[in-house]
Amino acid sequence: MSWITNYKQLWNEWEVRVCVICSLLLQIYLIFFAPLRERKSKTAKVFKACTWLAYLLADAVATFSLGQLSNTKRTPKIATKAMSRSPSPEDRIYNDKYNDLLAFWAPFLLLHLGGPDTITAFALEDNELWLRHFLYLGVHLFAGGYVFLRSFPNSTLIIPTLLLFVAGTIKYVERTVALYLASENGFRRSIPRAPDPGTNYAMLIDEYTLNSLAGLRTEISIPDDYPVLSSIERTEEEEENTEVKRAVMAYEFFGTFKLIITDLLLSFNERNRSRDFLLHQSAYHAFRMVDMELRLAYDILYTKAAVVQNMYGCVSRSICFFSILAAALFFFLEFNADDIHQQDLAVTYTLLSGALMLEVVGLTNLIFSPWMFALLEKKNHFPTLISFIGKFSIKRKRSIYISQYNLITACMWDHQQSKGKFIISRILCTTKFITRYKVVSHKLVCDKMIAFIFDELKRRSKYATNFKKTRHLASCRGSWALEQRACYRLLGWTVEVAFEESILLWHIATDLCLHTTLSETQQETSQNPPAIPIYIATRRLVSKRISEYMLYLLMFHPSMISSMEGIRQIKYHDAYEEAMSFINNRNIQTADEAHEQLQKLSSEMPSRSKLVLFDACTLVKNLSSLTERRKWEIISEVWAELLSYAATHCRGKYHAEGLIRGGELLTYVWFLMAHMGLGQQYHEVSGHASAKLVVPT
């Protein structure tokens, strides 16, 4: 058993060193790789899992290391000596310096417990634990102070240790405050909201009375709820808008529109200002501006941005950086390392270098942050510096990806699995995980799809000229599109059912229609054959992407679709079992064969049934009576309306949760709708909110 004794002795000698180095490595991983969790791909899931593990281990390893430092008093050198003899003067010198190093290492662990700037919370719920972290702050400061006091007053590293304690305390406090500000209550309280009393009617009536007594014909003019824009086409002045202006506007708008994340309401003045600006933008630039706002939202909710991206952050970052730099210089220049093991010296140099590197990265992120850019641009100082920062802070383009899930494809994949694998996956409750990995794909949102969604929202914004129309559009989930195309009598029944069932109906119908081709008659009767195929192809692509995306949300993120998850599960699984029964009964082997059989069934369906699958076949039959062009116009516009309905009825909390997945398309649509004055994020005005006196000339 001598090898066990040797192993234990080796671990006792290296335990503290290994722990503090592991703590540093976890911090380095988090600061560089935590942002990768926003990406949508199968490889990104690996980074997300590793980030989750590193996030949980970081605090545990740092806390364990701090505990080991507080328990370690004797040195590895003395431990290997016979305990019968008294230590020599050389041993005492080594003991003292080793204990000084232990005290010097303690504040590094406080720096690590403060965490990197790139991640404070892995999930939105972590922010609600800010009070627990506040308690941990006191406990860890006490433990670090205890380690320091054990070497006091004979320590030769008192000054650098105190400097590191200052930096570590600041970093830890920053993390706790960032968690509080990102919590639900803290986030609401951090939003300054000036009251909007509206028109001073007492003064207005007094002026009206005085003008009447003076013999002036005076009228009280009450403007429309929503002012009608003279034109929504981009003017020459708007064409000169640069990416810089859009970035500044995105920062300013986010200061207002972050209210909707906490389900608070906006005023009409806020609505009109953003609507006027956004309707003069192209689809690409509108999505880019919303993307900037959502990146700001992610930073505030999941990083230290709310704490460090302000004047306090500049001051605290400067104090931390110069404290660590001064401590490093003091150690390099003043500390006598002759009697210290090379391993301990290497660990100390590694900790100092790592701390400086983390601070440099933090300062770099602060300098190139949207906040710094907006501040310098607003003050109009240092134009050269603004241009340089802008190249890195606002030119970073993030592509939008959406997840795709097809019901027929999923059923065929399950059907082709062996019964043994299927039963084992059901027993181990891994069916959903395996299906998500095998069947779900991720597609880039192309420019055509962005333009289509933006044009549809713009069309609705032009229609919503008053509050009543806005509320009507917010409640429509396909009916307005059918009414505009004069097809409500034929297809209205598909949007009168439950929302989840409507998604399933249109998803199956869209999938079946995608596997049909233009008939010769429809091609011959087309007035402009060369242009129609491209137009129809775009509508088909948009319909397919939104259809499979909505079913993905219904299956894997039901809270974003329905507030009643139990009903969602019943509706989906009913449709799934119907499709599986249809496939098994007809011994279908491929997805193409399944589509072919369902298309034949749709032509034979006499009327509606009580089953979603067969109702979808009835819908396909009704759509087949339309021309190809009109059919895909209706399908795509219904999907746009279903997407808008889901976006505006999803709570802000669930939109915020989606930011850690890179931001859902649903969230982009939600923010765009808020900017365009659509949705349910505005106060209902009783009577008239504004009025003014008009003296006719």
C-alpha positions in Angstrom: 0.0 0.0 0.0 3.0 2.2 -0.2 1.8 3.7 -3.5 -1.3 4.9 -1.8 0.8 6.7 0.8 3.0 8.2 -1.9 -0.1 9.3 -3.8 -1.6 11.0 -0.8 1.7 12.7 0.0 2.0 13.9 -3.6 -1.6 15.2 -3.5 -1.0 17.0 -0.2 2.0 18.8 -1.7 0.3 19.8 -4.9 -3.3 20.2 -3.8 -3.4 24.0 -3.4 -1.3 24.6 -6.5 -3.5 22.5 -8.7 -6.7 24.0 -7.3 -5.7 27.7 -7.9 -4.5 26.9 -11.4 -7.7 25.1 -12.2 -9.7 28.1 -11.0 -7.7 30.4 -13.3 -8.1 28.0 -16.3 -11.9 28.0 -15.7 -12.0 31.8 -15.8 -10.0 31.9 -19.0 -12.3 29.4 -20.6 -15.4 31.4 -19.6 -14.2 34.8 -20.7 -13.3 33.5 -24.2 -15.9 30.7 -24.9 -19.0 31.8 -22.9 -20.1 34.0 -25.9 -20.2 31.0 -28.1 -23.3 29.7 -26.4 -25.3 32.1 -28.5 -24.6 30.2 -31.7 -27.0 27.8 -33.2 -25.4 24.6 -34.5 -24.7 21.1 -33.3 -21.1 22.0 -32.5 -22.2 25.0 -30.5 -24.2 22.7 -28.3 -20.9 21.1 -27.2 -19.5 24.6 -26.2 -22.8 25.3 -24.4 -22.5 22.1 -22.4 -18.8 22.8 -21.6 -19.7 26.4 -20.6 -22.5 25.2 -18.3 -20.0 22.8 -16.7 -17.3 25.5 -16.4 -19.9 28.0 -15.0 -20.9 25.5 -12.2 -17.3 24.4 -11.5 -15.8 27.9 -11.4 -17.4 28.9 -8.1 -17.0 25.5 -6.6 -13.3 25.2 -7.4 -12.6 28.8 -6.2 -14.5 28.2 -3.0 -12.7 24.9 -2.4 -9.3 26.4 -3.1 -10.0 29.3 -0.6 -11.0 26.7 2.0 -7.7 24.8 1.4 -5.7 28.0 1.7 -7.4 28.7 5.1 -6.5 25.1 6.3 -3.0 25.0 5.0 -0.4 26.1 7.5 2.5 23.6 7.4 4.6 23.5 4.2 5.2 20.6 1.9 8.9 20.7 2.8 8.2 20.3 6.5 5.7 17.6 5.9 8.3 15.4 4.3 10.7 15.7 7.3 10.8 13.6 10.3 8.5 15.2 12.9 10.9 14.3 15.7 13.4 17.1 15.0 12.7 20.8 15.3 12.7 22.9 12.0 16.0 24.6 11.0 16.2 28.4 10.5 16.1 27.7 6.7 12.9 25.8 7.2 11.4 28.6 9.2 12.3 31.1 6.4 10.7 28.8 3.9 7.6 28.4 6.1 7.1 32.2 6.5 7.5 32.9 2.8 5.3 30.0 1.8 2.6 31.2 4.1 3.0 34.7 2.7 2.4 33.2 -0.8 -0.7 31.5 0.5 -2.0 34.8 1.7 -1.0 36.4 -1.6 -2.9 33.7 -3.6 -6.2 34.2 -1.6 -7.3 37.5 -3.3 -6.8 35.9 -6.7 -9.6 33.5 -5.8 -11.8 36.5 -4.9 -11.0 37.8 -8.4 -12.1 34.4 -9.8 -15.3 34.4 -7.7 -16.1 37.8 -9.2 -16.3 36.0 -12.5 -15.5 37.2 -16.0 -17.4 40.0 -17.7 -18.7 37.7 -20.4 -21.0 35.7 -18.1 -22.7 36.3 -14.8 -25.7 34.1 -15.3 -26.1 30.9 -17.4 -29.9 31.1 -17.3 -32.3 33.8 -16.5 -33.2 32.2 -13.2 -29.6 32.5 -12.0 -30.2 36.3 -11.7 -32.8 35.7 -9.0 -30.1 34.2 -6.8 -28.4 37.5 -6.3 -29.2 37.5 -2.5 -27.5 34.2 -2.1 -24.4 35.6 -3.9 -24.5 38.6 -1.6 -24.3 36.2 1.3 -21.5 34.3 -0.3 -19.7 37.6 -0.8 -19.5 38.1 2.9 -18.4 34.5 3.6 -15.7 34.6 1.0 -14.4 38.0 2.1 -14.2 36.6 5.6 -12.3 33.5 4.5 -9.9 35.6 2.4 -9.3 38.0 5.3 -8.7 35.1 7.6 -6.0 33.7 5.3 -4.4 37.1 5.1 -4.5 37.7 8.9 -2.7 34.5 9.5 0.4 35.9 7.8 0.0 39.4 9.3 2.0 41.4 10.5 5.3 39.6 9.4 4.3 39.2 5.8 6.6 40.8 3.2 3.7 40.9 0.7 1.2 43.0 2.7 1.0 45.8 0.2 0.4 43.7 -3.0 -2.0 41.5 -1.1 -4.1 44.4 0.0 -4.1 45.8 -3.6 -5.3 42.5 -4.8 -8.0 42.4 -2.1 -9.3 45.7 -3.3 -9.5 44.5 -6.9 -11.1 41.1 -5.8 -13.7 42.8 -3.7 -14.6 45.2 -6.5 -15.0 42.4 -9.0 -17.1 40.3 -6.6 -19.4 43.3 -5.7 -19.8 43.9 -9.5 -21.0 40.4 -10.0 -23.5 40.6 -7.2 -24.8 44.0 -8.4 -25.0 42.7 -12.0 -27.1 39.7 -10.8 -29.4 42.0 -8.9 -29.9 44.5 -11.8 -30.7 41.6 -14.1 -33.2 40.1 -11.7 -36.9 40.8 -12.4 -37.4 43.3 -9.6 -33.9 44.9 -10.1 -34.4 45.2 -13.8 -37.7 47.0 -13.4 -36.4 49.4 -10.7 -33.3 50.2 -12.8 -35.5 51.6 -15.6 -36.1 55.3 -15.1 -39.6 56.3 -16.2 -40.6 59.9 -16.5 -44.4 60.5 -16.0 -46.4 61.4 -19.1 -49.2 63.6 -17.9 -50.3 64.6 -21.4 -51.9 67.9 -22.2 -52.4 70.5 -19.4 -56.2 70.9 -20.0 -56.6 73.4 -17.2 -54.2 75.8 -19.0 -55.7 74.9 -22.3 -59.2 75.9 -21.2 -58.0 79.1 -19.7 -56.3 80.1 -22.9 -59.4 79.1 -24.9 -61.6 81.3 -22.6 -59.3 84.3 -22.9 -59.1 84.1 -26.6 -62.9 83.8 -26.8 -63.3 86.9 -24.6 -60.9 88.7 -26.8 -63.0 88.0 -29.8 -60.6 85.5 -31.4 -62.2 82.5 -33.1 -60.3 79.6 -31.4 -60.7 75.9 -31.9 -59.4 72.9 -29.9 -57.7 70.5 -32.3 -57.4 66.9 -31.3 -54.9 65.0 -33.4 -55.3 61.3 -34.4 -54.1 58.7 -32.0 -51.3 57.8 -34.5 -50.1 60.5 -36.8 -50.1 59.4 -40.4 -46.7 59.6 -42.0 -46.5 61.6 -45.2 -44.5 58.9 -46.8 -42.8 55.7 -45.8 -40.4 55.8 -48.6 -36.8 56.6 -47.8 -35.9 60.2 -48.4 -32.5 61.5 -49.5 -31.9 62.7 -46.0 -32.6 59.2 -44.7 -30.4 57.6 -47.3 -27.5 59.5 -45.8 -28.0 57.7 -42.5 -24.9 55.8 -41.6 -24.4 52.7 -39.6 -23.1 55.0 -36.9 -26.4 56.8 -36.6 -28.3 53.5 -36.5 -26.1 52.2 -33.8 -26.7 55.3 -31.7 -30.4 55.1 -32.3 -30.4 51.5 -31.4 -28.8 52.3 -28.1 -31.3 55.1 -27.4 -34.3 53.1 -28.4 -33.2 50.2 -26.2 -33.2 52.5 -23.2 -36.9 52.8 -23.8 -38.0 49.5 -25.3 -36.3 47.4 -22.6 -39.5 48.1 -20.7 -41.3 45.4 -22.7 -38.9 42.7 -21.5 -40.5 43.1 -18.1 -44.0 43.3 -19.6 -44.4 47.1 -18.9 -46.2 49.3 -21.3 -45.0 52.2 -23.5 -46.5 55.6 -24.3 -47.7 56.8 -27.7 -44.9 59.3 -27.9 -42.4 56.5 -27.7 -44.3 54.5 -30.2 -44.6 57.4 -32.7 -40.9 58.3 -32.6 -39.6 54.7 -33.2 -42.3 54.0 -35.8 -41.3 57.1 -37.7 -37.7 56.2 -37.7 -38.0 52.5 -38.5 -40.5 52.8 -41.4 -37.9 54.9 -43.2 -35.4 52.1 -43.0 -34.8 49.2 -45.3 -35.6 45.6 -44.1 -31.9 44.9 -43.6 -31.1 48.0 -41.6 -34.3 47.5 -39.5 -33.2 44.0 -38.5 -29.7 45.2 -37.9 -30.9 47.8 -35.5 -33.1 45.3 -33.6 -30.1 42.9 -33.6 -28.0 45.6 -31.8 -30.8 46.1 -29.3 -31.1 42.4 -28.6 -27.3 42.2 -28.1 -27.6 45.0 -25.5 -30.4 43.1 -23.8 -28.3 39.9 -23.7 -25.3 41.8 -22.2 -27.5 43.4 -19.5 -29.2 40.1 -18.5 -26.3 37.7 -18.8 -23.1 39.6 -18.4 -21.7 42.5 -16.3 -22.6 45.1 -18.9 -25.2 46.8 -16.6 -22.5 47.5 -14.0 -19.3 48.1 -16.1 -20.7 49.9 -19.2 -21.0 53.3 -17.4 -18.8 55.8 -15.6 -18.7 53.5 -12.6 -17.4 50.7 -14.8 -14.6 52.9 -16.2 -13.5 53.9 -12.7 -13.8 50.4 -11.2 -12.0 48.8 -14.2 -9.2 51.4 -13.9 -8.8 50.7 -10.2 -8.8 46.9 -10.7 -6.3 47.0 -13.5 -3.8 49.4 -11.8 -4.2 47.5 -8.5 -3.2 44.2 -10.1 -0.5 45.9 -12.2 1.0 47.5 -9.0 0.8 44.2 -7.1 2.6 42.4 -10.0 5.3 45.1 -10.1 5.8 44.9 -6.4 6.1 41.2 -6.4 8.6 41.2 -9.4 10.8 43.9 -8.0 10.6 43.6 -4.2 9.9 40.0 -3.2 12.9 37.8 -2.5 12.2 34.5 -4.1 15.5 32.8 -3.3 14.0 30.5 -0.7 10.8 29.6 -2.6 10.3 26.5 -4.6 10.2 27.1 -8.4 6.8 25.4 -8.6 5.3 28.0 -6.1 7.0 30.8 -8.0 5.6 29.5 -11.3 2.1 29.3 -9.9 2.4 32.9 -8.6 3.6 34.2 -11.9 0.8 32.3 -13.7 -1.8 33.8 -11.4 -0.5 37.4 -11.9 -0.2 37.0 -15.7 -3.7 35.5 -15.8 -5.2 38.2 -13.7 -3.6 40.9 -15.9 -4.8 39.2 -19.1 -8.3 38.9 -17.8 -8.3 42.6 -16.9 -6.9 43.6 -20.3 -9.7 41.6 -22.0 -12.3 43.2 -19.8 -10.9 46.7 -20.6 -10.9 46.0 -24.3 -14.5 44.8 -24.2 -15.4 48.0 -22.3 -13.6 50.3 -24.8 -15.3 48.6 -27.8 -18.7 48.3 -26.2 -21.8 49.9 -27.7 -22.1 52.1 -24.6 -18.7 53.6 -25.0 -19.3 54.1 -28.7 -22.7 55.8 -28.1 -21.2 58.0 -25.4 -18.4 59.3 -27.6 -20.7 59.8 -30.5 -23.2 61.7 -28.4 -20.4 64.0 -27.0 -18.9 64.3 -30.5 -15.4 63.9 -29.1 -12.4 62.2 -30.6 -13.8 61.5 -34.1 -10.8 59.3 -35.0 -11.3 57.2 -31.9 -15.1 56.9 -32.7 -14.3 55.7 -36.2 -11.8 53.1 -34.9 -14.2 51.8 -32.2 -17.1 51.7 -34.6 -15.2 49.3 -36.9 -15.2 46.8 -34.1 -18.3 47.6 -32.0 -21.0 48.1 -34.6 -19.7 46.3 -37.6 -20.0 43.0 -35.9 -22.8 41.3 -37.8 -24.7 38.4 -36.3 -26.5 36.1 -38.6 -30.0 35.0 -37.6 -30.6 31.3 -37.6 -33.9 29.5 -37.1 -34.5 25.9 -36.1 -36.5 23.7 -38.4 -38.7 20.7 -37.3 -41.0 18.8 -39.7 -43.7 16.5 -38.4 -43.7 14.0 -41.3 -39.9 13.8 -41.2 -39.9 13.2 -37.5 -42.6 10.5 -37.8 -40.7 8.8 -40.6 -37.5 8.8 -38.6 -39.2 7.3 -35.6 -40.9 4.8 -37.9 -37.6 3.6 -39.4 -36.0 3.0 -36.0 -35.9 -0.5 -34.7 -38.4 -1.4 -31.9 -35.6 -2.1 -29.5 -34.0 1.3 -29.9 -37.4 3.0 -29.7 -38.4 1.2 -26.5 -35.0 1.9 -24.9 -35.2 5.6 -25.7 -38.7 5.7 -24.2 -37.6 4.0 -21.0 -34.6 6.3 -20.7 -36.7 9.4 -21.5 -34.2 10.3 -24.3 -36.7 10.3 -27.2 -37.1 14.1 -27.2 -33.3 14.6 -27.0 -32.5 12.2 -29.8 -35.2 13.6 -32.0 -34.0 17.1 -31.4 -30.4 16.1 -32.4 -31.4 14.0 -35.4 -34.4 15.8 -36.9 -34.0 19.4 -36.0 -31.8 21.5 -38.4 -30.7 25.1 -38.4 -31.2 27.4 -41.3 -30.0 30.9 -42.0 -32.6 33.6 -42.3 -32.0 34.8 -45.8 -32.4 38.4 -47.1 -35.6 37.4 -48.9 -37.2 36.2 -45.7 -36.1 39.3 -43.8 -37.6 41.5 -46.5 -40.9 39.5 -46.6 -41.4 39.7 -42.8 -40.5 43.4 -42.7 -42.8 44.3 -45.6 -45.7 42.4 -43.9 -45.1 44.2 -40.6 -44.9 47.5 -42.4 -48.2 46.8 -44.2 -49.8 46.2 -40.8 -48.3 49.3 -39.3 -49.7 51.4 -42.1 -53.1 49.9 -41.5 -53.0 50.5 -37.7 -53.8 54.2 -37.7 -55.5 54.1 -34.3 -55.6 52.1 -31.2 -58.6 50.1 -32.1 -57.1 48.8 -35.3 -53.8 48.0 -33.5 -55.7 45.9 -30.9 -57.6 44.2 -33.7 -54.4 43.3 -35.5 -52.8 42.0 -32.3 -55.7 39.6 -31.8 -55.6 38.2 -35.4 -53.9 35.0 -36.1 -54.5 34.5 -39.8 -58.0 36.0 -40.1 -56.8 39.5 -41.3 -54.6 37.9 -44.0 -57.6 35.8 -45.2 -59.9 38.8 -45.1 -57.4 40.9 -47.2 -57.3 38.1 -49.8 -61.1 37.5 -49.7 -60.7 33.9 -48.6 -62.1 34.0 -45.1 -65.3 32.2 -46.0 -63.3 29.4 -47.6 -60.5 29.1 -45.1 -61.6 30.9 -42.0 -62.3 27.7 -40.1 -58.6 27.0 -39.9 -57.9 30.1 -37.7 -61.0 29.7 -35.5 -59.6 26.6 -33.8 -57.1 26.7 -30.9 -53.8 28.4 -31.8 -51.8 25.3 -31.4 -54.2 23.3 -33.6 -54.1 26.1 -36.2 -50.2 25.8 -36.3 -50.5 22.1 -36.9 -53.1 22.4 -39.6 -51.2 25.0 -41.6 -47.9 23.1 -41.0 -49.1 19.9 -42.5 -51.0 21.7 -45.3 -47.9 23.7 -46.2 -45.7 20.6 -46.2 -48.1 18.9 -48.6 -48.4 21.9 -50.8 -44.6 22.1 -51.0 -44.6 18.7 -52.7 -46.9 19.8 -55.5 -45.8 21.5 -58.7 -47.3 24.1 -60.9 -50.0 22.7 -63.1 -49.8 23.3 -66.8 -53.1 25.2 -66.7 -51.9 27.6 -64.1 -48.7 28.2 -65.9 -50.5 28.9 -69.2 -52.9 31.3 -67.6 -50.2 33.3 -65.8 -49.8 36.8 -67.3 -46.1 37.1 -66.6 -44.6 33.6 -66.6 -40.9 34.6 -66.3 -41.5 36.5 -63.1 -44.1 34.3 -61.4 -41.8 31.3 -60.7 -39.3 33.5 -58.8 -42.1 35.2 -56.9 -43.7 31.9 -56.0 -40.4 30.3 -55.1 -39.8 33.1 -52.6 -43.2 32.6 -51.0 -42.7 28.8 -50.9 -39.4 29.2 -49.2 -40.7 31.7 -46.6 -43.7 29.5 -45.9 -41.6 26.4 -45.4 -39.1 28.2 -43.1 -41.8 29.8 -40.9 -43.9 26.6 -40.8 -41.1 24.4 -39.6 -39.9 27.1 -37.2 -43.3 27.5 -35.6 -43.6 23.7 -35.1 -40.1 23.6 -33.6 -41.2 26.2 -31.0 -44.4 24.3 -30.4 -42.5 21.1 -29.8 -39.4 22.3 -27.9 -40.2 25.8 -26.6 -44.0 25.6 -25.9 -43.9 28.5 -23.4 -43.2 30.9 -26.3 -46.3 29.6 -28.1 -48.9 28.8 -25.5 -49.4 29.6 -21.9 -51.2 26.2 -21.4 -48.4 23.7 -22.1 -50.7 20.7 -21.3 -53.0 21.6 -24.2 -50.0 22.0 -26.4 -48.8 18.5 -25.6 -52.2 17.0 -26.2 -52.6 18.7 -29.6 -49.1 17.8 -30.8 -49.1 14.2 -29.7 -52.6 13.7 -31.1 -51.3 14.9 -34.5 -48.2 12.8 -34.1 -50.1 9.6 -33.3 -52.5 10.3 -36.2 -49.5 10.5 -38.6 -47.8 7.5 -37.1 -51.0 5.4 -37.4 -51.4 6.6 -41.0 -47.8 5.6 -41.8 -47.9 2.2 -40.1 -51.3 1.2 -41.5 -50.1 1.9 -45.1 -46.6 0.5 -44.5 -45.0 3.7 -45.8 -41.2 3.6 -46.0 -40.2 7.1 -47.2 -41.2 10.7 -46.5 -42.0 11.2 -50.2 -44.3 8.3 -50.2 -46.0 9.7 -47.1 -46.6 13.0 -48.9 -47.9 11.3 -51.9 -50.4 9.2 -49.9 -51.6 12.2 -48.0 -52.0 14.2 -51.2 -54.2 11.4 -52.6 -56.2 11.5 -49.3 -56.7 15.2 -49.6 -58.4 14.9 -53.0 -60.7 12.2 -51.5 -61.7 14.1 -48.3 -65.4 15.0 -48.5 -65.4 17.5 -45.5 -63.9 18.3 -42.2 -63.2 15.7 -39.5 -62.2 15.7 -35.9 -58.6 14.8 -36.6 -55.9 17.4 -37.3 -54.2 15.3 -40.0 -57.4 14.9 -42.0 -58.5 18.5 -41.4 -55.1 19.5 -42.9 -55.9 17.4 -45.9 -59.2 19.2 -46.2 -57.3 22.5 -46.1 -55.0 21.3 -48.9 -58.1 20.5 -51.0 -59.5 24.0 -50.4 -56.1 25.6 -51.3 -55.9 23.5 -54.5 -58.9 25.4 -55.9 -56.8 28.6 -56.0 -54.2 29.6 -58.5 -50.6 28.8 -57.5 -49.7 32.4 -57.0 -52.7 33.2 -54.9 -52.3 30.0 -52.9 -48.7 30.8 -51.8 -49.6 34.4 -51.1 -52.3 33.3 -48.7 -50.1 30.6 -47.1 -47.1 32.9 -46.6 -49.2 35.8 -45.3 -51.1 33.5 -42.9 -47.8 32.3 -41.5 -46.5 35.8 -41.1 -49.6 36.6 -39.1 -49.3 33.4 -37.0 -45.7 34.4 -36.3 -46.7 37.9 -35.3 -49.4 36.7 -33.1 -47.1 34.3 -31.3 -44.4 37.0 -30.9 -46.7 39.6 -29.3 -48.5 37.1 -27.0 -45.3 35.6 -25.7 -44.2 37.0 -22.3 -41.0 39.1 -22.2 -39.5 36.6 -19.8 -39.5 33.9 -22.4 -38.1 36.2 -25.1 -35.3 37.0 -22.7 -34.6 33.4 -22.1 -34.2 32.9 -25.9 -31.3 35.4 -26.0 -28.9 32.7 -24.6 -29.7 30.7 -27.7 -28.7 33.6 -30.0 -32.1 35.2 -30.1 -35.1 33.6 -31.6 -36.6 35.0 -34.8 -39.8 35.4 -32.8 -38.0 37.9 -30.5 -36.8 39.9 -33.5 -40.3 40.1 -34.8 -41.5 41.0 -31.3 -39.1 44.0 -31.1 -39.9 45.1 -34.6 -43.6 45.0 -33.9 -43.0 47.1 -30.7 -41.0 49.7 -32.8 -43.7 49.8 -35.4 -46.5 50.4 -32.9 -48.0 46.9 -33.2 -48.8 44.4 -30.5 -50.0 44.9 -27.0 -47.1 47.0 -25.5 -48.9 50.4 -25.4 -51.2 52.1 -23.0 -54.9 52.3 -24.0 -55.9 55.9 -24.0 -59.3 56.8 -22.7 -60.5 59.9 -24.4 -57.8 62.0 -26.0 -54.2 62.2 -24.7 -53.3 65.4 -26.5 -54.9 68.5 -27.8 -53.9 72.0 -28.9 -55.4 75.4 -29.6 -55.7 76.5 -33.2 -56.5 80.1 -34.2 -57.6 80.1 -37.8 -56.1 82.8 -40.0 
